[in-house]
């Protein structure tokens, strides 16, 4: 078995709910308390707005319950403002390299940058105004399980008893499904034949297939949240022609990439999403050349990107979903000469946990709309949130986006579209990774579109048989109809126990294959 380069999953973990930095990509600048201007007349809300909005949208107290604010979020916020907490060690369980990087960034400054009285006002404001308990999400979408167009099958590869699927990618040319199961990468035919197995240094996250060339694969390098530059984009196996071999290293937890010609030189370029942790970036490389990097954004949390001409000026633009507290969708408009200008078109509070973006024309008016999932709950506030789910934002033709539909789904990790009922409009499928144990069958939902953007939901009993982190749409069984493939990721033994309780058994496959009924 051939040892190759490493990649990792799109496990979008928000390790910092409130990212209180005064710069986006360098050391935090601290100001001694005795030099801070007089703020005695400011209320707790005014002070919170002042400090929070230095980096992201203001988080209203209503977004979290009192306990979560008091015991999780506010103590972490205090550390970022230099307020010491003897009960909390921000460097606990981190390796020395990670600690060194975080200290060099001054994420947790030694100098307090807020007056004690002001800090107490902020604490009191959130404790007073936050609800004791968040409301339950209201779902107004009708449910009819008879509309479910899929029947379920299971795909099991390898010997891992605990599935840890981080990537599903389908190669249309070879009709092979590539399954990244932690440190293993498998290629499988729809006959069940295993056509490839590579042992990796770290889990796979994304792949792109090229005619008669090695697939390109991406890797974080560090599975857990990290600012170390151990990720890489590389050819899966070497080619005799050196021009076909791709190798871009020193990436900061990259989770996605997309290729296209951005500068009209008839050569493919590549946009790479360096998710990172406290730091990160969104970059593109001219001609896949690692020495020709152009940084679009130094913010962490770059999750997914597309290359499209959004303003129809003949030049390809970059559309990106940014997470990690800087929750937004931005369009980077191509100005020519390798220059791009960013415009934020949708923005969310830091607790939303955006997780995926689909760029598609939902209402067939000729303009690209946005479907955004949010449900990353691996952070300081792992509670049920009524605003988790996915939203459709319609484009008015001028790249102004307005929310037209919301489907609540706790812990929603991905949303995708396809015509699954053969009526020539786009239906929706979505998965939840942080699903409720009492409703495990609702961790996958199919929404049938009646053609007028009215949806009816259907659930699948077999959805309880895994924890769905990733999803792919492809014609796996070659019947000229889109199938849906779900990848299960169970992080540790404790999660295995929860999954077994919900499913009623302890044997889990890596992939749930949903083929359309005959």
Steps between C-alpha positions, in 0.01 A plus 500: 500500500641834394562773759403840363443857602248605761165664489221558750130557535278798467422476868401852561572548872438840660749493784452866570151643513596862541817591313611818672801600293579854403676386185401213276837349423765632736561540870224649710581856599438557868440826679583544869185541710612838634501638144149391407260791450235578760207261455307560822191623314478198269250223570580130495341467156698795364824356636425155361433650159824696514717198575315230306453685175871564461502165322153364428128560525371584846364186674168577663453349849197310368723279285614292800363411842620657825705197607689475172582870504612495864695174508638464147496804275564792733800338676654436158425854390663629815822312426513668160471837670779421745266425792658217694293200607675266747252224411579505129823414325471578127813295429384182671563181298666689214835387363800734543501609134137606521560690824795680346292611199208619712728696731676659204160615373415644844153343484481509879683825584693547823390864520135552587335709227172570678425672830376272779179701541431484127554127494259450788240710315529271198466189717194642675343599169521151352397323821200730536379508141566141392212251527515215750437261213498541124165450326435189295526554125169532318487296182214603273599270213247217452625141534401206280730199526322334207678747270845361586647402159793297635568149617801434720803274466822485700860517380765359732871502418809423701523370853420809707218420741446870563431686172685828464405613151639841421460503122269366231587588140373332183711468185252514211756385243586178681173455696698466822404629841795626704445451872731670747474301824740680732850382401372280218387593151297248302376492140185289453295401194121464515553125466666504840845448349778674692719657230740695718621533859754751621629539854513869585683707757176678588136490387386610155268797455458594133603370159485615142525262206692568178493316167779243475682653796528433870214634713584806708444465872505746788612461859488696820792324661353555847160349572432699817468880490847632424697791360790284390578502128504126438236481227561441132344465157663227294463238230381170643774313319797630297500535122793451265431848367611744771260763363210280611625471858347749743649574840401802708602470864507706822123547491314585819231235554364523144154348456400572139636606163361584157681549170437732206668764285484820705733720294410395145841353419348169388654322797308361795549676832386371838319663794580341837299540820742504796253461785765519772390575853592841643660592169443384144462635149328472166756489218532427132806368324577606145535188286510279813844650565576503872730800447222709345258536789243782512321545834134602477440503877711440810201408714463148641204281417507481119267204447400473133551706184366523146631661183220679311453822306255655746468846340512377139797716402681211336745449788467207744440600861547303822209435738595368843335393824696613805442348845689506833316801650543711184183340361425632154473445129727727299537562130853586391446692178769457238641842405756357258879497539468248787309751716179407684267717710292343777134573560315336790155397377367298796620513861410308816568529875796290619284238674329388178774256401475514121603169346438490123398707198331386179501749211205419273210663314207381712220700334623476138531874445853476365676623814704305753327464836650388831404204716688517830505241776591589856532256785862471605454432869849391598583815689437677830123460476406141408128545561193467280458824306171595329684693229699196384397363160528627145380810320431592139608849395363615165702728274323813371725506194739751652655261754280627780377195688181466702400206717197325352491172690629352825491137604600438865735203541707472814869457424459527123836418341426503126226582249492411130254509210388273218192400303403185686138469385553562130285812470779732378537710814751487782421304814713517814678248722666588829683319779563562867817400680403624846157339489256451785519156656122480532452565125789319325292430187478876442876534451427471126216690338371511143297802393291467187453820301160548335658733244388813681748480788246331724659203674382180666738313729563126524713305745678168463502230773853386406637847577541381859778266387779755506622850583502682170786740449525507122283438196541452126251497212586276204356237268672217683288214361511634143123523450518864385343620824674683782576297810595637841790364703543578870830460685495407868756639742513379861770693680573285805373222725266734687338609172483134399297428810256781424464386140438141612232615741325698227530226236432201722811314378879528504595420138536802274589524132706781357248603236123504466412480129160641403393397152180616334216251507414320177 
